[in-house]
């Protein structure tokens, strides 16, 4: 059995939608901007309860971001939501110029990120959003590992006076954190201690890392599992500590290898404690239609891929 207990199976997008509705009840300045995927990204929870504070822009994501800026300047707390690909790719110019450059605290919360969007196919699978958003000055980028961490993260945005991009996912996934698990932007959580190698993962790959640790423990390999829920600002101290104490790193993410979590971790190590690194990520390709689990397996980002990466990096450790 994994060292972490599974309490439930819920999607991170539902955690987002429920928390957004909670914030709407608590704060009359919370407003939400959505598009033609309101039901899919679960902003419908908020829209049904607060129709006068919900603005639908249809498929005009560029207008969504500009309208959110105006609302923020007027003293509102705007949350803008769409699929990850359409929340970042289509309105990138507006995000860069009007949100990031101007340091306007718009909260861009994107569902259906990564390859597990599944049957919607490559056009809807945001595998480049971490790269584009982390490249922007002033932009915070985060991705929760489960339903409960999503709820904590969305609530924490109210005190985060910077532009922020949060990515979450479509499918139901294990809920393995609890109410006491901390969630502080920029501070990674070590979920499992280990001494031979560290797996630094984000989003859905955190649970895959937990499953990989279980398998590797049977071989006598001690794996540290770190949940890097905030990708920017990255927790440099956690990375340096892991490299110093375990001497080998594997990164795991539901994103392109280029420009993702792995590259940021490698930059930190190159500047501080050089250590061998292996990368579990989508390798410079677009996805395709299919079930989430089968796509993770095909594109090499599931627990089996993490296990193989650990074995490979340990051979390089010496």
URWO-V684139 format. One record per pair of residues at least 12 apart in sequence whose ideal C-beta (glycine too) atoms are under 10 Angstrom apart, sorted by the first residue. I is the first residue (numbers start at 1). J is the second residue. If there is no record, write none. Layout:
((I	J) (I	J))
This chain:
((1	214) (2	174) (2	176) (2	192) (2	207) (2	210) (2	211) (2	212) (2	213) (2	214) (2	215) (2	217) (2	225) (3	176) (3	191) (3	192) (3	193) (3	210) (3	213) (3	214) (3	217) (3	225) (4	174) (4	176) (4	177) (4	178) (4	191) (4	192) (4	206) (4	207) (4	210) (4	211) (4	213) (4	214) (4	225) (5	174) (5	175) (5	176) (5	178) (6	146) (6	173) (6	174) (6	175) (6	176) (6	207) (6	210) (7	146) (7	147) (7	148) (7	174) (7	175) (7	176) (7	177) (7	178) (8	146) (8	147) (8	148) (8	172) (8	173) (8	174) (8	175) (8	176) (9	146) (9	147) (9	171) (9	172) (9	173) (9	174) (9	175) (10	146) (10	147) (10	148) (10	150) (10	172) (10	173) (10	174) (10	175) (11	42) (11	111) (11	146) (11	147) (11	150) (11	168) (11	169) (11	170) (11	171) (11	172) (11	173) (11	175) (12	42) (12	111) (12	113) (12	143) (12	144) (12	145) (12	146) (12	147) (12	148) (12	149) (12	150) (12	151) (12	153) (12	154) (12	166) (12	167) (12	168) (12	169) (12	170) (12	171) (12	172) (12	173) (12	175) (12	203) (12	204) (13	40) (13	41) (13	42) (13	43) (13	81) (13	109) (13	110) (13	111) (13	112) (13	113) (13	147) (13	150) (13	168) (13	169) (13	170) (13	171) (13	172) (14	42) (14	45) (14	111) (14	147) (14	150) (14	151) (14	168) (14	172) (15	42) (15	144) (15	146) (15	147) (15	148) (15	149) (15	150) (15	151) (15	152) (15	153) (15	154) (15	168) (15	175) (16	41) (16	42) (16	43) (16	45) (16	46) (16	79) (16	81) (16	109) (16	110) (16	111) (16	144) (16	147) (16	150) (16	151) (16	153) (16	154) (16	166) (16	168) (17	32) (17	38) (17	39) (17	41) (17	42) (17	43) (17	44) (17	45) (17	46) (17	47) (17	81) (17	109) (17	111) (17	150) (17	154) (17	168) (18	42) (18	45) (18	46) (18	147) (18	150) (18	151) (18	154) (19	42) (19	45) (19	46) (19	109) (19	147) (19	150) (19	151) (19	152) (19	153) (19	154) (19	155) (19	157) (20	32) (20	41) (20	42) (20	43) (20	45) (20	46) (20	47) (20	49) (20	50) (20	79) (20	81) (20	107) (20	109) (20	151) (20	154) (20	155) (21	42) (21	43) (21	44) (21	45) (21	46) (21	47) (21	48) (21	49) (21	50) (22	45) (22	46) (22	151) (22	154) (22	155) (23	46) (23	77) (23	79) (23	154) (23	155) (23	157) (23	158) (24	45) (24	46) (24	47) (24	49) (24	50) (24	53) (24	54) (24	77) (24	79) (25	46) (25	49) (25	50) (26	155) (26	158) (27	76) (27	77) (27	158) (28	50) (28	53) (28	76) (28	77) (29	53) (29	71) (29	74) (29	75) (29	76) (29	77) (29	78) (29	158) (30	46) (30	50) (30	53) (30	76) (30	77) (30	78) (30	79) (30	107) (30	158) (31	46) (31	50) (31	52) (31	53) (31	54) (31	55) (31	67) (31	68) (31	71) (31	72) (31	74) (31	76) (31	77) (31	78) (31	79) (31	80) (32	45) (32	46) (32	47) (32	50) (32	53) (32	54) (32	55) (32	56) (32	68) (32	71) (32	77) (32	78) (32	79) (32	80) (32	81) (32	107) (32	109) (33	54) (33	55) (33	56) (33	57) (33	61) (33	63) (33	64) (33	65) (33	67) (33	68) (33	71) (33	78) (33	79) (33	80) (33	81) (33	82) (33	106) (33	108) (34	46) (34	47) (34	54) (34	55) (34	56) (34	57) (34	58) (34	64) (34	79) (34	80) (34	81) (34	82) (35	55) (35	56) (35	57) (35	58) (35	59) (35	60) (35	61) (35	63) (35	64) (35	80) (35	81) (35	82) (35	83) (35	86) (35	87) (36	56) (36	57) (36	58) (36	59) (36	60) (36	82) (36	86) (37	59) (37	81) (37	82) (37	83) (37	86) (37	87) (37	111) (37	112) (37	124) (38	54) (38	56) (38	81) (38	82) (40	81) (40	82) (40	83) (40	111) (40	112) (40	117) (40	120) (40	170) (41	81) (41	82) (41	83) (41	84) (41	87) (41	109) (41	110) (41	111) (41	112) (41	168) (41	170) (42	81) (42	111) (42	168) (43	56) (43	79) (43	80) (43	81) (43	82) (43	109) (43	111) (46	79) (46	81) (53	71) (53	76) (53	78) (55	67) (55	68) (55	71) (55	78) (55	80) (57	80) (57	82) (59	82) (59	86) (59	90) (60	90) (60	91) (61	80) (61	82) (61	83) (61	85) (61	86) (61	87) (61	88) (61	89) (61	90) (61	91) (61	92) (61	94) (61	95) (61	108) (62	90) (62	91) (62	92) (62	93) (62	94) (62	95) (62	98) (63	91) (63	94) (64	78) (64	80) (64	81) (64	82) (64	86) (64	87) (64	90) (64	91) (64	94) (64	106) (64	108) (65	78) (65	80) (65	82) (65	87) (65	88) (65	90) (65	91) (65	92) (65	93) (65	94) (65	95) (65	96) (65	97) (65	98) (65	99) (65	104) (65	106) (65	108) (66	91) (66	94) (66	95) (66	97) (66	98) (66	99) (66	106) (67	80) (67	94) (67	106) (68	80) (68	91) (68	94) (68	95) (68	98) (68	99) (68	104) (68	105) (68	106) (68	107) (68	108) (69	94) (69	95) (69	97) (69	98) (69	99) (69	102) (69	104) (69	105) (69	106) (69	163) (70	98) (70	104) (71	104) (71	106) (72	98) (72	99) (72	102) (72	104) (72	105) (72	106) (72	107) (72	163) (73	102) (73	104) (73	105) (77	105) (77	106) (77	107) (77	157) (77	158) (78	104) (78	105) (78	106) (78	107) (78	108) (79	106) (79	107) (79	108) (79	109) (79	154) (79	157) (79	164) (79	166) (80	95) (80	99) (80	106) (80	107) (80	108) (80	109) (80	110) (80	165) (81	107) (81	108) (81	109) (81	110) (81	111) (81	166) (81	168) (82	108) (82	109) (82	110) (82	111) (82	112) (83	110) (83	111) (83	112) (83	113) (83	117) (83	120) (83	123) (83	124) (83	125) (83	126) (83	129) (83	170) (84	108) (84	109) (84	110) (84	111) (84	112) (84	113) (84	114) (84	117) (84	124) (84	125) (84	126) (84	127) (84	128) (84	129) (84	130) (84	133) (84	143) (84	165) (84	166) (84	167) (84	168) (84	169) (84	170) (84	255) (85	110) (85	112) (85	113) (85	117) (85	120) (85	122) (85	123) (85	124) (85	125) (85	126) (85	127) (85	128) (85	129) (86	110) (86	112) (86	123) (86	124) (86	126) (87	108) (87	109) (87	110) (87	111) (87	112) (87	113) (87	126) (87	129) (87	133) (87	165) (87	167) (88	108) (88	110) (88	113) (88	126) (88	128) (88	129) (88	130) (88	131) (88	132) (88	133) (88	136) (88	165) (88	167) (89	126) (89	128) (89	129) (89	132) (91	108) (92	129) (92	132) (92	133) (92	135) (92	136) (94	106) (95	108) (95	132) (95	133) (95	136) (95	139) (95	163) (95	165) (96	132) (96	135) (96	136) (96	137) (96	139) (98	163) (99	136) (99	138) (99	139) (99	163) (99	164) (99	165) (100	133) (100	135) (100	136) (100	137) (100	138) (100	139) (100	162) (100	163) (100	165) (101	136) (101	137) (101	138) (101	163) (102	138) (102	163) (103	137) (103	138) (103	139) (103	161) (103	162) (103	163) (104	138) (104	162) (104	163) (105	138) (105	140) (105	157) (105	158) (105	160) (105	161) (105	162) (105	163) (105	164) (106	162) (106	163) (106	164) (106	165) (107	140) (107	154) (107	157) (107	158) (107	160) (107	162) (107	163) (107	164) (107	165) (107	166) (108	129) (108	133) (108	139) (108	141) (108	163) (108	164) (108	165) (108	166) (108	167) (109	150) (109	153) (109	154) (109	157) (109	164) (109	165) (109	166) (109	167) (109	168) (110	126) (110	129) (110	133) (110	143) (110	165) (110	166) (110	167) (110	168) (110	169) (111	126) (111	166) (111	167) (111	168) (111	169) (111	170) (112	124) (112	125) (112	126) (112	167) (112	168) (112	169) (112	170) (112	171) (113	125) (113	126) (113	127) (113	129) (113	130) (113	143) (113	166) (113	167) (113	168) (113	169) (113	170) (113	203) (113	204) (113	254) (113	255) (114	126) (114	127) (114	129) (114	130) (114	143) (114	167) (114	168) (114	169) (114	170) (114	171) (114	203) (114	204) (114	205) (114	253) (114	254) (114	255) (114	282) (114	287) (114	292) (114	295) (114	296) (114	301) (115	127) (115	169) (115	204) (115	254) (115	255) (115	256) (115	282) (115	285) (115	286) (115	287) (115	288) (115	290) (115	292) (115	295) (115	296) (115	298) (115	299) (115	301) (116	169) (116	170) (116	171) (116	173) (116	203) (116	204) (116	254) (116	287) (116	290) (116	291) (116	292) (116	293) (116	294) (116	295) (116	296) (116	301) (117	169) (117	170) (117	171) (117	254) (117	287) (117	289) (117	292) (117	295) (118	170) (118	171) (118	287) (118	288) (118	289) (118	290) (118	291) (118	292) (118	293) (118	294) (118	295) (119	288) (119	289) (119	290) (119	291) (119	292) (119	295) (120	170) (120	287) (120	289) (121	286) (121	287) (121	288) (121	289) (121	290) (122	285) (122	286) (122	287) (122	288) (122	289) (123	286) (123	287) (123	289) (124	170) (124	287) (124	289) (125	254) (125	282) (125	286) (125	287) (125	288) (125	289) (125	295) (125	299) (126	167) (126	254) (126	255) (126	256) (127	253) (127	254) (127	255) (127	256) (127	257) (127	258) (127	259) (127	260) (127	281) (127	282) (127	284) (127	285) (127	286) (127	287) (127	299) (128	255) (128	256) (128	258) (128	259) (128	260) (128	282) (128	286) (129	141) (129	143) (129	165) (129	167) (129	255) (129	256) (129	259) (129	260) (130	143) (130	165) (130	167) (130	202) (130	203) (130	231) (130	232) (130	253) (130	254) (130	255) (130	256) (130	259) (130	260) (130	261) (130	263) (130	264) (130	281) (131	255) (131	256) (131	257) (131	258) (131	259) (131	260) (131	263) (131	264) (132	165) (132	259) (133	163) (133	164) (133	165) (133	166) (133	167) (133	231) (133	232) (133	259) (134	165) (134	231) (134	232) (134	233) (134	234) (134	259) (134	260) (134	261) (134	263) (134	264) (135	232) (135	259) (136	163) (136	165) (136	232) (137	163) (138	162) (138	163) (138	164) (139	162) (139	163) (139	164) (139	165) (139	232) (140	157) (140	160) (140	162) (140	163) (140	164) (140	165) (140	166) (140	185) (140	186) (140	230) (140	231) (140	232) (140	233) (141	163) (141	164) (141	165) (141	166) (141	167) (141	185) (141	202) (141	230) (141	231) (141	232) (141	233) (141	234) (141	261) (141	264) (142	156) (142	157) (142	160) (142	164) (142	165) (142	166) (142	167) (142	168) (142	183) (142	185) (142	186) (142	202) (142	203) (142	228) (142	229) (142	230) (142	231) (142	232) (142	233) (143	165) (143	166) (143	167) (143	168) (143	169) (143	202) (143	203) (143	204) (143	205) (143	206) (143	227) (143	228) (143	229) (143	230) (143	231) (143	253) (143	254) (143	255) (143	261) (144	166) (144	167) (144	168) (144	169) (144	177) (144	183) (144	202) (144	203) (144	204) (144	206) (144	227) (144	229) (144	230) (145	168) (145	169) (145	173) (145	174) (145	175) (145	176) (145	177) (145	181) (145	183) (145	189) (145	191) (145	201) (145	202) (145	203) (145	204) (145	205) (145	206) (145	207) (145	209) (145	210) (145	227) (145	228) (145	229) (146	168) (146	169) (146	173) (146	174) (146	175) (146	176) (146	177) (146	178) (146	181) (146	203) (146	204) (146	206) (146	207) (146	227) (146	229) (147	168) (147	172) (147	173) (147	174) (147	175) (147	176) (147	177) (148	175) (148	176) (148	177) (148	178) (148	179) (148	181) (148	183) (149	168) (149	175) (149	176) (149	177) (149	178) (149	181) (149	182) (149	183) (149	189) (149	203) (149	206) (149	227) (149	229) (150	166) (150	168) (150	169) (150	175) (150	177) (150	183) (150	229) (151	179) (151	183) (152	177) (152	179) (152	181) (152	182) (152	183) (152	184) (152	229) (153	166) (153	168) (153	183) (153	184) (153	185) (153	229) (153	230) (154	166) (154	168) (154	183) (155	183) (156	183) (156	184) (156	185) (157	185) (159	185) (160	185) (162	185) (162	233) (164	185) (164	230) (164	232) (165	231) (165	232) (166	229) (166	230) (167	202) (167	203) (167	231) (167	254) (167	255) (168	203) (168	204) (169	203) (169	204) (169	254) (169	292) (170	292) (171	204) (171	291) (171	292) (171	293) (172	292) (173	203) (173	204) (173	206) (173	207) (173	208) (173	292) (174	204) (174	206) (174	207) (174	210) (174	211) (175	207) (176	191) (176	206) (176	207) (176	210) (176	227) (177	189) (177	191) (177	206) (177	227) (177	229) (181	227) (183	227) (183	229) (183	230) (184	229) (184	230) (184	235) (185	229) (185	230) (185	232) (185	233) (185	235) (186	229) (186	230) (186	231) (186	232) (186	233) (186	234) (186	235) (186	236) (186	237) (186	238) (187	228) (187	229) (187	230) (187	233) (187	235) (187	237) (187	238) (188	200) (188	202) (188	226) (188	227) (188	228) (188	229) (188	230) (188	234) (188	235) (188	236) (188	237) (188	238) (188	239) (188	241) (188	242) (189	206) (189	225) (189	226) (189	227) (189	228) (189	229) (189	235) (189	238) (190	224) (190	225) (190	226) (190	227) (190	238) (190	241) (190	242) (191	206) (191	207) (191	209) (191	210) (191	213) (191	224) (191	225) (191	226) (191	227) (192	209) (192	210) (192	213) (192	214) (192	217) (192	222) (192	223) (192	224) (192	225) (192	226) (192	227) (193	222) (193	223) (193	224) (193	225) (193	245) (193	246) (194	213) (194	216) (194	217) (194	221) (194	222) (194	223) (194	224) (194	225) (194	226) (194	242) (194	245) (194	246) (195	221) (195	222) (195	223) (195	224) (195	245) (195	246) (195	247) (196	216) (196	220) (196	221) (196	222) (196	223) (196	224) (196	246) (196	247) (196	248) (196	310) (196	313) (196	314) (196	317) (197	213) (197	216) (197	221) (197	222) (197	223) (197	224) (197	242) (197	246) (197	247) (197	248) (197	249) (197	250) (197	275) (197	276) (197	278) (197	309) (197	310) (197	311) (197	313) (197	314) (197	317) (198	223) (198	224) (198	225) (198	226) (198	238) (198	239) (198	241) (198	242) (198	243) (198	245) (198	246) (198	247) (198	248) (198	249) (198	250) (198	251) (198	265) (198	275) (198	277) (198	310) (198	313) (199	212) (199	213) (199	216) (199	223) (199	224) (199	225) (199	226) (199	227) (199	242) (199	246) (199	248) (199	249) (199	250) (199	251) (199	252) (199	278) (199	280) (199	306) (199	307) (199	309) (199	310) (199	313) (200	224) (200	225) (200	226) (200	227) (200	228) (200	234) (200	235) (200	238) (200	239) (200	242) (200	243) (200	249) (200	250) (200	251) (200	252) (200	253) (200	261) (200	262) (200	264) (200	265) (200	277) (201	225) (201	226) (201	227) (201	228) (201	229) (201	250) (201	251) (201	252) (201	253) (201	254) (201	261) (201	280) (201	301) (201	306) (202	226) (202	227) (202	228) (202	229) (202	230) (202	231) (202	251) (202	252) (202	253) (202	254) (202	255) (202	260) (202	261) (202	262) (203	227) (203	228) (203	229) (203	231) (203	252) (203	253) (203	254) (203	255) (203	261) (204	252) (204	253) (204	254) (204	292) (204	296) (204	301) (204	302) (205	227) (205	228) (205	251) (205	252) (205	253) (205	254) (205	255) (205	261) (205	280) (205	281) (205	296) (205	301) (205	302) (205	303) (205	305) (205	306) (206	225) (206	226) (206	227) (206	228) (206	229) (206	252) (206	253) (207	225) (207	227) (207	303) (208	252) (208	254) (208	280) (208	296) (208	301) (208	302) (208	303) (208	304) (208	305) (208	306) (208	307) (209	223) (209	224) (209	225) (209	226) (209	227) (209	250) (209	251) (209	252) (209	280) (209	303) (209	306) (209	307) (209	310) (210	223) (210	225) (210	227) (210	303) (210	306) (211	225) (211	302) (211	303) (211	304) (211	306) (211	307) (212	225) (212	250) (212	252) (212	280) (212	302) (212	303) (212	304) (212	305) (212	306) (212	307) (212	308) (212	309) (212	310) (213	225) (213	303) (213	306) (213	307) (213	310) (214	303) (214	307) (215	303) (215	304) (215	306) (215	307) (215	310) (216	303) (216	306) (216	307) (216	310) (216	311) (216	314) (219	307) (219	310) (219	311) (221	307) (221	310) (221	311) (221	314) (222	246) (223	246) (223	250) (223	306) (223	307) (223	310) (224	241) (224	242) (224	245) (224	246) (224	249) (225	252) (225	306) (226	238) (226	239) (226	241) (226	242) (226	249) (226	251) (226	265) (228	251) (228	252) (228	253) (228	261) (228	264) (228	265) (231	253) (231	255) (231	260) (231	261) (231	264) (231	265) (232	261) (232	264) (233	264) (234	261) (234	264) (234	265) (234	267) (234	268) (235	265) (235	268) (236	264) (236	265) (236	267) (236	268) (236	269) (236	271) (236	272) (237	268) (237	272) (238	265) (238	268) (239	251) (239	264) (239	265) (239	266) (239	267) (239	268) (239	269) (239	272) (239	273) (239	275) (240	268) (240	269) (240	271) (240	272) (240	273) (240	275) (241	273) (242	265) (242	269) (242	273) (242	275) (243	265) (243	268) (243	269) (243	272) (243	273) (243	274) (243	275) (243	276) (243	277) (244	272) (244	273) (244	275) (245	273) (246	275) (246	317) (247	273) (247	275) (247	276) (247	313) (247	314) (247	316) (247	317) (247	318) (248	275) (248	276) (248	277) (248	278) (248	310) (248	312) (248	313) (248	314) (248	315) (248	316) (248	317) (248	318) (249	262) (249	265) (249	266) (249	268) (249	269) (249	273) (249	275) (249	276) (249	277) (249	278) (249	279) (249	309) (249	310) (249	313) (249	317) (250	262) (250	265) (250	276) (250	277) (250	278) (250	279) (250	280) (250	305) (250	306) (250	307) (250	308) (250	309) (250	310) (250	311) (250	312) (250	313) (250	314) (251	263) (251	264) (251	265) (251	266) (251	277) (251	278) (251	279) (251	280) (251	281) (251	306) (251	309) (252	278) (252	279) (252	280) (252	281) (252	301) (252	302) (252	303) (252	305) (252	306) (252	309) (253	265) (253	279) (253	280) (253	281) (253	282) (253	301) (254	280) (254	281) (254	282) (254	292) (254	295) (254	296) (254	299) (254	301) (255	281) (255	282) (255	301) (256	281) (256	282) (256	283) (256	284) (256	285) (256	286) (257	279) (257	280) (257	281) (257	282) (257	283) (257	284) (257	285) (257	300) (257	301) (258	279) (258	281) (258	282) (258	283) (258	284) (259	281) (260	279) (260	281) (260	282) (261	279) (261	280) (261	281) (262	277) (262	278) (262	279) (262	280) (262	281) (263	277) (263	279) (263	281) (265	277) (265	279) (266	279) (275	313) (275	316) (275	317) (276	312) (276	313) (276	314) (276	315) (276	316) (276	317) (276	318) (277	309) (277	313) (277	316) (278	305) (278	306) (278	308) (278	309) (278	310) (278	311) (278	312) (278	313) (278	314) (278	316) (279	309) (279	313) (280	300) (280	301) (280	302) (280	303) (280	304) (280	305) (280	306) (280	307) (280	308) (280	309) (280	310) (281	299) (281	300) (281	301) (281	305) (282	295) (282	296) (282	299) (282	300) (282	301) (283	299) (283	300) (283	301) (285	299) (286	299) (287	299))
